[in-house]
Amino acid sequence: MSENNTNRSSAATLIATLGGQPQVVTFTLDALLAQGEQISEVYLVHLSLENPRTRQALHRLQQEFLDDHYAGRRCRLRRAPIQSNGQTLTDIRTAADAEATWQSIRNLIAELKNEGRKLHLGLSGGRRMMALLAMSAAALLFDHQDRIWHLYTPEETLRRVKDGAVMHVTPADGVQLVQTPIVPWGAYFPALRMLAQTSMLTVQEQLRLFTAMEDPACRQVWERLSPRRREVLRAFAEGKRPDEVAAALSISLSTVNTHKTAILAECRVTWGLPDDEPLDYRFLRERFARFVQQV
């Protein structure tokens, strides 16, 4: 593999939905960089630039990425306009517009994943429908390393930074990057990634069938576990990390890991998963989150 390909495969990309508020992109990017993420490019998903606010937001962001640099580091800004029949959509008004939006975002994510990139998806800009459709596409194509983010900005700060009046903030401004949970269905069901090449409605129907099939399998695993391991499984399904499970149940982390290994072994048998397919505690959260609410 060439040095250029190696660098690209180890790089991370921020995909951000864009409307009339350019600062949500820089706030998100600044927060990720502060966390140590190596973001080398940013893709802006947006509707038509006929909208003057979107056009002005793009112009404001381009000023932050002069000569493919951002804050003194190499970082490219790229556009990803929502296309339908070769034209950029002006808005999402119909089911056909929603399908076109979903396919545009799906194609972008698929292309970047084929390059081996770690992806961050920022959903605080633009139309809410665009964010929902982006989450749907990400659920099919994201891996466990990828992240979806919501940007929380206090009301007082919102008024001060509106329309890009302020493009960077300090911790005192109270802006927080909040990770949004997502089930990476495509990582567990590769067939869904093939279906993603068809239509959004086809995928939604297949997902409905998959989730309907989960409860009997979850029940089968549950009934084979001891009461203590059910407690551990419930804690993982509620979203706790291993250290948090240990604290909640007043047991050691090594004991948690022993129980986790045994529970995952039962899951591997029940779902017929190959021995070389990696499983971790997130599998339990994603498969059992709904089930534990019913038992």
C-alpha positions as CSV (number, residue, x, y, z in Angstrom):
1,M,0.0,0.0,0.0
2,S,1.3,3.4,-0.9
3,E,2.1,6.0,1.7
4,N,-0.8,8.2,0.4
5,N,-3.3,5.3,0.7
6,T,-2.0,4.5,4.2
7,N,-2.5,8.1,5.3
8,R,-6.0,8.2,3.8
9,S,-7.1,4.9,5.4
10,S,-6.0,6.2,8.9
11,A,-7.6,9.6,8.5
12,A,-10.9,10.7,9.9
13,T,-13.7,12.7,8.1
14,L,-16.4,14.9,9.5
15,I,-19.7,14.9,7.6
16,A,-21.8,17.8,8.7
17,T,-25.3,18.8,7.6
18,L,-25.4,22.5,6.8
19,G,-28.2,25.1,6.8
20,G,-27.9,28.8,7.7
21,Q,-25.7,28.4,10.8
22,P,-22.1,27.8,9.8
23,Q,-20.8,28.0,13.4
24,V,-22.3,24.5,14.2
25,V,-19.7,23.0,11.8
26,T,-16.7,24.8,13.4
27,F,-18.0,24.2,16.9
28,T,-18.2,20.5,16.2
29,L,-14.9,20.3,14.4
30,D,-13.1,22.3,17.2
31,A,-14.6,19.9,19.8
32,L,-13.4,16.8,17.9
33,L,-9.9,18.2,17.4
34,A,-9.8,19.0,21.2
35,Q,-10.6,15.3,21.8
36,G,-7.6,14.3,19.8
37,E,-9.4,13.3,16.6
38,Q,-7.3,13.7,13.5
39,I,-9.9,15.2,11.1
40,S,-8.4,15.7,7.7
41,E,-11.5,16.7,5.7
42,V,-15.0,18.0,6.2
43,Y,-17.9,17.3,3.9
44,L,-20.9,19.7,4.0
45,V,-24.2,18.1,3.2
46,H,-26.5,20.8,2.0
47,L,-29.5,21.8,-0.1
48,S,-29.4,24.3,-3.0
49,L,-27.3,27.4,-2.7
50,E,-30.3,29.3,-4.1
51,N,-31.1,29.7,-0.5
52,P,-29.2,32.9,0.5
53,R,-28.7,31.8,4.1
54,T,-27.1,28.5,3.0
55,R,-25.0,30.3,0.5
56,Q,-23.8,32.8,3.1
57,A,-23.1,29.9,5.5
58,L,-20.9,28.2,3.0
59,H,-19.0,31.4,2.2
60,R,-18.4,31.9,5.9
61,L,-17.0,28.4,6.3
62,Q,-14.8,28.7,3.2
63,Q,-13.1,31.6,5.0
64,E,-12.1,29.2,7.8
65,F,-10.5,26.7,5.4
66,L,-8.2,28.8,3.3
67,D,-5.8,26.8,1.2
68,D,-7.1,23.5,2.6
69,H,-6.0,24.4,6.1
70,Y,-8.0,24.9,9.2
71,A,-6.6,26.3,12.5
72,G,-3.1,25.8,11.2
73,R,-3.5,22.2,10.2
74,R,-4.2,20.4,6.9
75,C,-7.9,20.0,6.6
76,R,-10.0,20.2,3.4
77,L,-13.5,21.5,3.1
78,R,-15.7,19.7,0.5
79,R,-19.3,20.2,-0.6
80,A,-21.8,17.3,-0.8
81,P,-25.0,18.9,-2.3
82,I,-28.2,16.8,-2.2
83,Q,-28.8,15.7,-5.8
84,S,-32.0,14.6,-7.5
85,N,-31.9,13.8,-11.3
86,G,-28.7,15.8,-11.6
87,Q,-30.1,18.9,-9.9
88,T,-29.5,20.1,-6.4
89,L,-32.6,19.9,-4.3
90,T,-34.1,23.2,-3.0
91,D,-35.9,21.5,-0.1
92,I,-37.3,18.2,1.1
93,R,-41.0,18.4,0.3
94,T,-42.0,15.0,-0.9
95,A,-41.2,11.3,-0.4
96,A,-39.2,11.4,-3.7
97,D,-37.1,14.3,-2.2
98,A,-36.6,12.3,1.0
99,E,-35.4,9.2,-1.1
100,A,-33.1,11.4,-3.1
101,T,-31.6,12.9,0.1
102,W,-31.1,9.5,1.7
103,Q,-29.4,8.1,-1.4
104,S,-27.1,11.1,-1.7
105,I,-26.0,10.8,1.9
106,R,-25.8,7.0,1.6
107,N,-23.5,7.3,-1.5
108,L,-21.2,9.8,0.3
109,I,-20.9,7.6,3.4
110,A,-20.3,4.4,1.3
111,E,-17.6,6.1,-0.7
112,L,-15.7,7.3,2.4
113,K,-16.1,3.9,4.1
114,N,-14.6,2.2,1.0
115,E,-11.6,4.4,1.5
116,G,-11.3,3.1,5.1
117,R,-12.1,6.3,6.8
118,K,-13.3,6.8,10.3
119,L,-16.4,8.9,10.1
120,H,-18.0,11.5,12.4
121,L,-21.5,12.7,11.5
122,G,-22.6,16.1,12.9
123,L,-26.3,16.6,12.6
124,S,-27.0,20.0,14.2
125,G,-27.2,22.0,10.9
126,G,-29.9,22.3,8.2
127,R,-33.2,20.6,8.0
128,R,-34.2,18.1,10.7
129,M,-35.4,15.7,8.0
130,M,-31.9,15.8,6.5
131,A,-30.5,14.8,9.9
132,L,-33.0,11.9,10.3
133,L,-32.2,10.6,6.8
134,A,-28.5,10.8,7.5
135,M,-28.9,8.8,10.7
136,S,-30.8,6.1,8.7
137,A,-28.0,5.8,6.1
138,A,-25.3,5.8,8.8
139,A,-27.0,2.9,10.6
140,L,-26.4,0.8,7.6
141,L,-22.9,1.8,6.7
142,F,-21.2,2.9,9.9
143,D,-18.9,0.7,11.9
144,H,-18.3,0.7,15.7
145,Q,-15.5,3.2,15.4
146,D,-17.8,5.8,13.7
147,R,-19.7,8.4,15.7
148,I,-22.8,10.6,15.4
149,W,-22.9,13.9,17.2
150,H,-25.4,16.4,18.4
151,L,-24.2,19.9,19.4
152,Y,-25.8,21.5,22.4
153,T,-25.5,25.3,22.6
154,P,-27.1,27.2,25.5
155,E,-29.7,29.8,24.6
156,E,-27.6,32.8,25.6
157,T,-24.7,31.5,23.4
158,L,-27.1,30.8,20.5
159,R,-28.2,34.4,20.4
160,R,-24.6,35.6,20.4
161,V,-23.3,33.3,17.7
162,K,-26.3,33.3,15.4
163,D,-25.6,33.2,11.6
164,G,-21.9,32.8,12.1
165,A,-21.4,36.0,14.1
166,V,-19.0,33.9,16.2
167,M,-17.3,30.8,14.7
168,H,-15.3,29.6,17.7
169,V,-16.2,29.4,21.4
170,T,-14.5,28.7,24.7
171,P,-15.5,26.2,27.4
172,A,-17.1,29.1,29.3
173,D,-19.7,29.4,26.5
174,G,-21.2,26.0,27.5
175,V,-21.2,24.4,24.1
176,Q,-21.1,20.6,24.4
177,L,-20.7,17.8,21.8
178,V,-23.1,15.0,22.7
179,Q,-22.6,11.5,21.2
180,T,-25.8,10.1,19.8
181,P,-26.3,6.3,20.2
182,I,-26.7,4.3,17.0
183,V,-27.1,0.7,16.2
184,P,-24.7,-0.1,13.3
185,W,-27.1,-2.7,11.8
186,G,-24.9,-3.1,8.7
187,A,-22.0,-4.3,10.8
188,Y,-24.1,-7.2,12.1
189,F,-26.1,-7.9,9.0
190,P,-23.9,-7.4,5.9
191,A,-26.9,-8.1,3.7
192,L,-28.4,-4.8,4.7
193,R,-25.4,-3.0,3.2
194,M,-26.3,-4.7,-0.1
195,L,-29.9,-3.6,0.3
196,A,-28.8,-0.1,0.9
197,Q,-28.0,0.1,-2.8
198,T,-31.8,-0.2,-3.5
199,S,-34.1,2.1,-1.7
200,M,-34.8,3.5,1.7
201,L,-38.2,1.9,1.9
202,T,-36.7,-1.6,1.1
203,V,-34.2,-1.2,3.9
204,Q,-36.8,0.0,6.4
205,E,-38.9,-3.0,5.7
206,Q,-36.0,-5.4,6.1
207,L,-34.9,-3.7,9.3
208,R,-38.5,-4.1,10.7
209,L,-38.2,-7.9,9.9
210,F,-34.8,-8.1,11.6
211,T,-35.9,-6.4,14.8
212,A,-39.1,-8.5,14.9
213,M,-36.9,-11.6,14.9
214,E,-34.6,-10.4,17.7
215,D,-37.0,-11.1,20.7
216,P,-37.1,-14.9,20.5
217,A,-33.3,-15.1,20.2
218,C,-32.9,-12.6,23.1
219,R,-35.3,-14.7,25.1
220,Q,-33.3,-17.9,24.4
221,V,-30.1,-16.3,25.6
222,W,-31.8,-14.8,28.7
223,E,-33.2,-18.2,29.8
224,R,-29.8,-19.8,29.7
225,L,-28.2,-17.3,32.0
226,S,-27.8,-17.4,35.7
227,P,-29.6,-14.6,37.7
228,R,-26.2,-12.8,38.2
229,R,-25.4,-12.9,34.5
230,R,-28.9,-11.6,33.8
231,E,-28.1,-8.6,36.0
232,V,-24.8,-8.0,34.1
233,L,-26.6,-8.3,30.7
234,R,-29.3,-5.9,31.8
235,A,-26.7,-3.4,32.8
236,F,-25.0,-3.6,29.5
237,A,-28.3,-3.4,27.6
238,E,-29.1,-0.2,29.5
239,G,-25.9,1.4,28.0
240,K,-23.4,0.9,30.7
241,R,-19.7,0.4,30.0
242,P,-17.8,-2.5,31.8
243,D,-16.4,-0.2,34.5
244,E,-19.9,1.2,35.1
245,V,-21.4,-2.3,35.3
246,A,-18.8,-3.2,37.9
247,A,-19.6,-0.1,40.0
248,A,-23.4,-0.6,39.7
249,L,-23.3,-4.2,40.7
250,S,-20.5,-3.8,43.3
251,I,-18.3,-6.4,41.6
252,S,-14.8,-6.3,40.2
253,L,-14.1,-5.4,36.6
254,S,-12.5,-8.8,36.0
255,T,-15.7,-10.5,37.2
256,V,-17.8,-8.3,34.8
257,N,-15.5,-9.4,32.0
258,T,-15.9,-13.1,32.9
259,H,-19.6,-12.8,32.8
260,K,-19.5,-10.8,29.6
261,T,-17.4,-13.4,27.9
262,A,-19.9,-16.1,28.9
263,I,-22.9,-14.1,27.8
264,L,-21.3,-13.3,24.4
265,A,-20.6,-17.0,23.9
266,E,-24.3,-17.8,24.4
267,C,-25.1,-15.0,21.9
268,R,-22.6,-16.4,19.4
269,V,-24.3,-19.8,19.5
270,T,-27.8,-18.4,19.4
271,W,-27.2,-16.1,16.4
272,G,-24.9,-18.5,14.7
273,L,-22.1,-16.0,14.5
274,P,-18.6,-17.2,13.3
275,D,-15.8,-17.5,15.9
276,D,-13.7,-14.9,14.1
277,E,-16.4,-12.2,14.2
278,P,-15.5,-9.7,17.0
279,L,-18.1,-9.1,19.7
280,D,-18.0,-6.7,22.6
281,Y,-20.3,-5.2,25.2
282,R,-21.9,-2.9,22.6
283,F,-23.4,-5.9,20.9
284,L,-25.3,-6.6,24.1
285,R,-26.6,-3.0,24.3
286,E,-27.7,-3.1,20.7
287,R,-29.4,-6.5,20.7
288,F,-31.0,-6.4,24.2
289,A,-31.9,-2.8,24.8
290,R,-35.5,-3.3,23.9
291,F,-35.8,-6.8,25.3
292,V,-34.7,-5.9,28.8
293,Q,-37.5,-3.3,29.0
294,Q,-40.0,-6.1,28.7
295,V,-38.6,-8.6,31.2
